[in-house]
């Protein structure tokens, strides 16, 4: 059986859990679920880093013993992760006895191999990073990560001969480019190592809260030598309390934030090389969450509060947004408004609508029994959807294997959109009125249910709660998590299955109400609240008359051609059939949201009597209507749920 060992960083307990902690752990949890679903032997490790001067100081400021401080913070981390349904295999604490034993055994191996020596160290130290800064500088530098002054430290120290590993590390990066991902981060690491490595201070005499150095208890291990060893001590290395080292090591994936990549991609492999131990296969550094395009800070008031996420959004919503919104490895933007928009567009109007729509018609037109597909009615559309589903499965699996979660999810939503269009185009609600159309009706609903089953299995690790609910509503036996997506077949038999109770899995979120509630909790200023109420008063609106509205000629149309406008990023040139003698040519600024090929055959709403104007030298004869979603005004095309003939007016 294949194995997959995935880790998060162990989180430093000098602060409460925040979005950064949750994000890394959600990604690891999703990967673990996905691999388990594929029959892989998975071990998922997370935990807490509980040693160092920062921890001592935090406990002293609170006036409590250090152990009590770390116990309380650890309990909060574990409670938070449980609330977001994180299902790890083991939680490691660096204060655990077995970790002390394992870390000391690693030290002995490195020392006995000749890579540790005693000396003296003096330099500027950031206790928040647990790292020396601006070595050799005479001026007190500010830590660029935490934006706080560093502290001058001068003391006896043990050193690790990091300089001896420069060539071996460069060879590792060259021979195994997958070791550091993504590529841009690997280039940064290579550049850092090529610039020259200095030996690393790995002990302190001024700190008591830590793991004593073997055979020299006056020294305490430098926190990174201690912390990094957790990945092997949790598997039983150097201790008899834990097991799994022979089964799971080397790690398949270390997930880290880009701010701690150097420790994992330079120090950690050097420690392991020195000890004669196998190296992990991949260290993947993800980006950071911004909010409104800016770094999150309490001063700016743009911090995403985990308690707010729990209060207003389901776990599935948060998990989906994190995986879909950020290109893994790059920075992403997280706002409450953006989360609502993504949930409404993808989950409520996408997957949720397809599920409710399909199963409601099975209940209404087929007495709640999934109908069979009739061979005489299985035509090009059905074959296209079946083929697309198989393609989506391959894209999805490859996307997860490459940690391209956003692309994997995009492919599933392309299938959801195609099936939704299939239902709209074939109008089962009309076919249900004609007995002669019964075979066609049943084939359409059978196809839609098969597609719904297909995407439900794929989405289990991303939407564990919703997919379980949809599975039950479809009346499928067992659990969707037990279905291996590698073996997923579109034409699996579903006919004759009684469906369960149909209910919405993603009710649409009222953005205005929800944002108002969030803002009132976070910024309860009476003046601000009063200003918001006053500015939104109906009396302040500028009304138009019915005669004004009657001047606007809105018409239904179908896109028959679409292509990008050269040398532009946002513009598409569309040809739209409005039921006139000749189709209209329009230019629309929707290229960043819609692919030209996906628009062919789509029903749209056009302002037909808008004065023609030239855009980039192309005459545009009308305007397509779209909603402006989110703070950035993302265009979402307006359309129809039922069939409307081209040229039909809107009133």
DOSEBA-608426 format. One line per field, with one value per residue (C-alpha): x, y, z; residue in one letter. Coordinates in steps of 0.05 Angstrom, whole numbers, plus 5000, padded with zeros to 4 digits. Each point is the difference from the previous one (the first is absolute). Layout:
# DOSEBA-608426
xx: X	...
yy: Y	...
zz: Z	...
residu: a	...
***
This chain:
# DOSEBA-608426
xx: 5000	5024	5014	4994	5030	4979	5018	4985	5049	4992	4969	5035	4958	5016	4935	4929	4979	4989	4983	5071	5001	4932	5017	5061	4964	4938	5043	5035	4933	4970	5060	4996	4926	5013	5057	4960	4942	5049	5020	5067	5028	5001	5033	4983	5040	4990	5014	5033	5069	5003	5072	5042	5009	4936	4960	5035	4985	4927	4989	5036	4957	4938	5028	4991	5048	5026	4969	4932	5007	5017	4946	4947	5023	5006	4929	4976	5035	4971	4931	5003	5023	4946	4947	5024	4998	5075	5013	5074	5032	5044	5011	5071	5022	5074	4991	4983	5051	5008	5017	5055	5029	4996	5029	5058	5014	5002	5050	5044	5002	5018	5052	5031	5006	5043	4953	4990	5052	5001	5017	4974	4947	4981	4947	4932	4945	4924	4965	4936	5035	5049	5053	5061	4995	5050	5061	5061	4959	5021	4932	4938	4957	4924	4973	4968	4950	4973	5020	5029	5070	5048	5039	5075	5021	5071	5012	5033	4967	5004	5005	4977	5048	4949	5056	5021	4935	4997	5021	4956	4940	5010	5006	4935	4963	5030	4988	4932	4964	4937	5034	4981	4936	4976	5055	5005	5013	5052	5037	5001	5028	5053	5021	5005	5044	5044	5014	5037	4979	5026	5001	4937	4993	4957	5000	4989	5023	4955	4936	4974	4934	5022	5033	5067	5059	5024	5059	5000	4935	5023	4982	4930	4988	4988	4926	5006	5043	4948	4939	5020	5015	4926	4988	5039	4991	4924	5014	5042	5070	5044	4943	4957	4935	4982	5002	4999	5069	5015	4931	4992	5068	5022	4944	4965	4980	5021	4950	5028	4989	5050	5026	5030	5023	5074	4997	4966	5037	5070	5010	4955	5030	5070	4983	4974	5061	5045	4962	5000	4924	4956	4975	4927	4975	4968	4999	4944	4997	4932	4985	4969	4929	4991	4935	4977	5068	5036	5036	4953	5009	4958	5021	4968	4940	5002	5017	4956	4972	4991	4942	4965	5012	4969	4940	4981	5027	5001	5065	4990	4993	5065	5038	4975	5018	5070	5014	4965	5019	5075	5046	5040	5069	4980	4970	4924	4947	4951	4942	4932	4967	5043	4982	4925	5005	5038	4951	4939	5028	5033	4966	4929	4989	5047	5004	4942	4954	5017	4986	4934	4977	5016	4973	4937	4983	5013	4952	4948	5001	5024	4966	5067	5032	5062	4978	5038	5034	4967	5048	4959	5008	5074	5028	5057	4986	5000	5064	5032	4984	5024	5066	5009	4989	5055	5046	4983	5018	5069	5010	4977	5046	5060	4984	5000	5064	5033	4969	4963	4935	4970	5008	4971	4939	4992	4994	4944	4961	5007	4963	4948	4987	4995	4948	4961	4998	4979	4940	4982	5006	4959	4945	4978	4942	4971	5013	4963	4935	5003	4994	5036	5061	5006	5062	5035	4982	5026	5065	5013	4988	5041	5058	4995	4999	5061	5037	4980	5024	5065	5017	4978	5052	5055	4983	5000	5066	4982	4927	4995	4935	4963	5020	4976	4933	4993	5018	4944	4951	5017	4986	5069	5024	5060	5042	5028	5067	5003	4997	5070	5001	5052	4947	4942	4957	4947	4954	4996	4929	4955	4932	4947	5029	4950	5027	4998	4972	5021	5025	5048	5073	5023	4946	5018	5032	4970	5063	4973	4972	5060	5051	4961	5000	5074	5017	4956	5036	5069	4989	4941	5009	4933	5021	5020	4936	4958	5037	4990	4926	4992	5038	4957	4934	4949	4986	5070	4993	4992	4937	4980	4930	4968	5007	5075	5004	4957	5053	5048	4991	5022	5000	5017	5054	5047	5075	5018	5073	5052	5074	5051	5016	5074	5048	4949	4991	4927	4963	4962	4968	4932	4949	4930	4936	4944	4948	5014	5018	5074	5035	5031	5074	5016	5062	4997	5052	4992	5062	5030	4939	4975	5034	4975	4984	4957	4955	4979	4925	4992	4936	5014	4963	5019	4985	4979	4989	5066	5035	5056	5070	5070	5043	5072	4979	4944	4927	4957	4925	4970	5020	4994	4973	5041	5000	5060	5020	5047	5042	5037	4936	5009	4951	4948	4956	4925	4957	4938	4980	4949	5004	4987	4999	5051	4974	4949	4994	5011	4949
yy: 5000	5070	5047	5075	5038	5072	5052	5071	5044	4993	5064	5046	5010	5073	5021	4975	4961	5043	4993	4983	4940	4978	5006	4955	4949	5000	4986	4943	4972	5004	4964	4946	4989	4997	4950	4956	5001	4973	4942	5028	4987	5071	5031	5073	5036	5068	5029	5055	5028	5017	5019	5064	5068	5027	4948	5015	5074	4990	4957	5051	5057	4960	4984	4925	4939	4986	4931	5028	5052	4950	4952	5054	5023	4929	4985	5060	4977	4930	5027	5047	4945	4954	5054	5002	4923	4989	4925	4991	4934	5027	5066	5008	5045	5017	4996	4926	4952	4958	5063	5017	4930	5003	5070	4982	4937	5042	5047	4941	4973	5067	5013	4930	5011	5060	5056	5035	5040	5050	5073	5070	5039	5073	5031	5032	4950	5003	4958	4999	4968	4962	5023	5045	5060	5044	4960	5045	5063	5052	5034	4971	4975	4993	4931	5007	4945	5024	5073	5001	5017	4942	4984	4995	4931	4980	4933	4932	4956	4935	5008	4955	4997	5025	5026	4928	4985	5055	4957	4941	5045	5031	4930	4981	5059	4985	4925	5003	5064	4974	5007	5074	5024	5043	5016	5073	4981	4948	5054	5043	4942	4984	5073	5003	4937	5022	5066	4960	4964	5016	4951	5002	5013	4944	5009	5052	5008	5059	4960	4946	4982	4950	4932	4991	4986	4927	4996	5076	5019	5072	5009	4997	4982	5057	4998	4982	4939	4979	5019	4970	4932	4993	4971	4937	4997	4996	4935	4969	5022	4997	4978	4939	5036	5015	4955	5009	5024	4939	5004	5074	5033	5036	5051	5008	5072	5053	5058	5066	5074	5037	5037	4936	4968	5010	4959	4942	5002	5015	4985	4938	4961	5018	4973	4935	4993	5008	4946	4953	5000	5001	5068	5020	4999	5069	5065	5043	5073	5031	5074	5047	5025	5074	5036	5053	4995	5019	4961	4983	5041	5020	5072	4998	4963	4948	4938	4940	4975	4925	5009	5043	4945	4948	5045	5017	4945	4925	4961	4979	5072	5021	4938	5010	5073	4988	4947	5034	5072	4994	4972	4954	5029	5072	5053	5005	5051	4982	5046	4984	5030	4958	4938	5015	5012	4936	4960	5028	4993	4931	4964	5028	5015	4945	4934	5014	5021	4940	4952	5033	5009	4929	4963	5043	4981	4926	5007	5038	4964	4930	4988	5006	4941	5013	4982	4960	5026	4977	4977	5033	5067	4995	5050	5049	5043	4942	4972	5068	5006	4929	5014	5067	4967	4950	5057	5039	4941	4996	5075	4999	4943	5031	5068	4971	4960	5065	5041	5043	4999	5061	4967	4934	5036	5043	4937	4972	5065	4998	4933	5028	5059	4953	4956	5060	5026	4930	5003	5070	4984	4935	5028	4938	5041	5006	4927	4977	5025	4953	4924	4989	5036	4955	4962	5066	5029	4938	4999	5073	4991	4936	5037	5058	4953	4963	5065	5023	4934	5008	5069	4981	4945	5046	5056	4958	5026	5072	5000	4941	5022	5022	4939	4954	5036	4998	4926	4984	5042	4960	4936	4972	4944	5008	5064	5040	5000	4924	5010	5001	5057	4962	4947	5048	4985	5046	4943	4966	4974	5047	4985	4973	5033	5036	5069	5030	5065	5057	5062	5056	4987	5072	5051	5067	5050	5069	5040	5067	4971	4956	5054	5048	4949	4987	5074	5015	4947	5022	5076	5016	5075	5035	5056	4952	4960	5063	5025	4932	5002	5071	4990	4940	5033	4991	5074	5014	4958	5031	4969	4994	4998	4943	5043	5003	4925	4990	5035	4942	4944	4936	4938	4926	4974	4941	5005	4967	5021	5023	5017	5041	5071	5001	5036	5005	4961	5015	5006	4948	5011	4967	4987	4995	4977	5047	4972	5055	4994	5003	4981	5056	5012	5020	5011	4977	5007	4929	4964	4990	4962	4964	4959	5014	4927	4996	5056	4969	4984	5038	5041	5072	5066	5058	5075	5003	5075	5024	5049	4964	5018	4978	4963	4987	5017	4949	5023	4973	4999	4990	4978	4933	5003	4972	5006	5034	4953	5017	5060	4989	4999	4930	4992	4944	4995	5007	4946	4957	4936	4982	5002	5069	5013	5047	5071	4992	5067	5007	5042
zz: 5000	4983	5058	5008	5059	5002	5053	5018	5037	5075	5023	5049	5063	5012	4967	4988	4937	4939	4926	4981	5047	4976	4926	5001	5043	4955	4940	5035	5024	4930	4970	5054	4986	4925	5007	5047	4951	4948	5045	5024	5069	5028	5061	5013	5054	5031	5068	5041	5011	5075	5017	4997	5031	4970	5036	5066	4991	4981	5063	5043	4973	5019	5068	4993	4995	4930	4997	5018	4946	4945	5024	4993	4931	4975	5024	4960	4937	5006	5014	4940	4953	5025	4986	4928	4995	4993	5005	5014	5019	5055	5037	5021	5057	5007	5075	4995	5032	4937	4960	5049	4991	4924	4993	5045	4959	4937	5035	5019	4929	4971	5054	4994	4924	5014	4980	5068	5037	5058	4992	5016	4964	4999	4956	4991	5016	4986	5054	4959	4940	5043	4951	4998	4954	4962	5023	5007	5006	5052	4999	5032	4942	5000	4983	4930	5016	5067	4992	5071	5025	5007	5064	5007	5024	5019	5033	4996	4948	4963	4925	4942	4941	4950	4955	4987	4964	4948	4941	5022	5007	4931	4971	5035	4969	4932	5000	5033	4979	5033	5068	5005	4969	4967	4951	5020	5072	4979	4962	5063	5041	4948	4998	5076	5004	4942	5036	5053	5064	5069	5057	5041	5075	5027	5076	5054	5072	5015	4992	5047	4966	4948	4988	5036	4955	5010	5048	5011	5036	5009	4927	4971	4927	4951	4986	4926	5013	5052	4958	4933	5031	5017	4931	5018	5076	4989	4961	5056	4980	5062	5046	5014	5014	4928	4938	4924	4981	4956	4968	4986	4998	4957	5000	4933	5012	5050	4994	5024	4993	4957	5061	5029	4935	5014	5064	4964	4934	5025	5074	5004	4942	5025	5070	4968	4955	5060	5038	4940	4994	4937	4976	4992	4928	4994	5040	4973	5020	4992	4996	5051	5006	4988	5013	4952	4967	5064	5054	5056	5063	5060	4986	4931	5027	4944	5041	4985	5066	5006	5047	4947	4948	5046	5016	4929	4955	4999	5002	4927	4978	5034	4975	4928	4999	5026	4947	4942	5011	5010	4947	5045	5008	4987	5045	5001	5021	5055	5016	5030	4939	4953	5039	4995	4925	4988	5043	4965	4929	5006	5057	5003	4926	4975	5037	5047	4944	4957	5058	5020	4928	4978	5061	5004	4928	5016	5059	4960	4933	5019	5067	5036	4963	4957	4929	4948	4938	4935	4946	4946	5036	5016	4950	4987	5061	5047	4970	5005	5074	5013	4964	5035	5068	4985	4979	5062	5044	4970	5005	5072	5021	4965	5031	5070	4987	4977	5058	4949	5039	4965	4932	5024	5027	4938	4958	5045	4995	4924	5002	5048	4954	4939	5034	5024	4928	4977	5046	4978	4926	5004	5046	5039	5029	4930	4981	5063	4970	4940	5010	4934	5027	5061	4975	4985	5068	5037	4960	5017	5074	5002	4967	5048	5061	4974	4991	5070	5029	4962	5026	5070	5004	4974	5049	5064	5027	4985	5022	5049	5032	4937	4959	5055	5001	4924	5000	5049	4961	4938	5039	4986	5046	5047	5001	4943	5036	4989	4924	4969	4948	4960	4985	4991	4939	4972	4977	5069	5009	5039	4971	5047	5062	5044	5017	5070	5025	4955	5036	4983	5018	4988	5012	4969	5047	5005	4990	5024	5065	5015	4987	5044	5056	4993	4999	5059	5040	4979	4997	5046	4994	5009	4954	4945	5008	4997	4938	4966	5016	4977	4935	4982	5016	4944	5003	4974	4937	4932	4970	4927	4972	4962	4938	5011	5006	4938	4959	5012	4949	5034	4956	5008	4954	4988	4991	4934	4994	5050	4998	5037	4978	4982	5047	5056	5064	5015	4934	4960	4931	4999	4945	5030	4967	5023	4951	4951	4926	5017	5066	5041	5013	5072	5041	5073	5056	5026	4973	5069	5024	4938	4947	4929	4987	5063	4976	4935	5005	5065	5009	5019	5011	4955	5003	4927	4991	5029	4953	4961	5021	4982	5050	4980	4929	4999	4995	5057	4986	5069	5069	5036	5071	5057	5075	5032	5056	5058	5014	4935	4959	4971	4941	5005	4939	5009	4967	5005	5036	4946	4924	4970	4924	4970	4996	5057	5036	5075	5038
residu: x	x	x	x	x	x	x	x	x	x	x	x	x	x	x	x	x	x	x	x	x	x	x	x	x	x	x	x	x	x	x	x	x	x	x	x	x	x	x	x	x	x	x	x	x	x	x	x	x	x	x	x	x	x	x	x	x	x	x	x	x	x	x	x	x	x	x	x	x	x	x	x	x	x	x	x	x	x	x	x	x	x	x	x	x	x	x	x	x	x	x	x	x	x	x	x	x	x	x	x	x	x	x	x	x	x	x	x	x	x	x	x	x	x	x	x	x	x	x	x	x	x	x	x	x	x	x	x	x	x	x	x	x	x	x	x	x	x	x	x	x	x	x	x	x	x	x	x	x	x	x	x	x	x	x	x	x	x	x	x	x	x	x	x	x	x	x	x	x	x	x	x	x	x	x	x	x	x	x	x	x	x	x	x	x	x	x	x	x	x	x	x	x	x	x	x	x	x	x	x	x	x	x	x	x	x	x	x	x	x	x	x	x	x	x	x	x	x	x	x	x	x	x	x	x	x	x	x	x	x	x	x	x	x	x	x	x	x	x	x	x	x	x	x	x	x	x	x	x	x	x	x	x	x	x	x	x	x	x	x	x	x	x	x	x	x	x	x	x	x	x	x	x	x	x	x	x	x	x	x	x	x	x	x	x	x	x	x	x	x	x	x	x	x	x	x	x	x	x	x	x	x	x	x	x	x	x	x	x	x	x	x	x	x	x	x	x	x	x	x	x	x	x	x	x	x	x	x	x	x	x	x	x	x	x	x	x	x	x	x	x	x	x	x	x	x	x	x	x	x	x	x	x	x	x	x	x	x	x	x	x	x	x	x	x	x	x	x	x	x	x	x	x	x	x	x	x	x	x	x	x	x	x	x	x	x	x	x	x	x	x	x	x	x	x	x	x	x	x	x	x	x	x	x	x	x	x	x	x	x	x	x	x	x	x	x	x	x	x	x	x	x	x	x	x	x	x	x	x	x	x	x	x	x	x	x	x	x	x	x	x	x	x	x	x	x	x	x	x	x	x	x	x	x	x	x	x	x	x	x	x	x	x	x	x	x	x	x	x	x	x	x	x	x	x	x	x	x	x	x	x	x	x	x	x	x	x	x	x	x	x	x	x	x	x	x	x	x	x	x	x	x	x	x	x	x	x	x	x	x	x	x	x	x	x	x	x	x	x	x	x	x	x	x	x	x	x	x	x	x	x	x	x	x	x	x	x	x	x	x	x	x	x	x	x	x	x	x	x	x	x	x	x	x	x	x	x	x	x	x	x	x	x	x	x	x	x	x	x	x	x	x	x	x	x	x	x	x	x	x	x	x	x	x	x	x	x	x	x	x	x	x	x	x	x	x	x	x	x	x	x	x	x	x	x	x	x	x	x	x	x	x	x	x	x	x	x	x	x	x	x	x	x	x	x	x	x	x	x	x	x	x	x	x	x	x	x	x	x	x	x	x	x	x	x	x	x	x	x	x	x
***
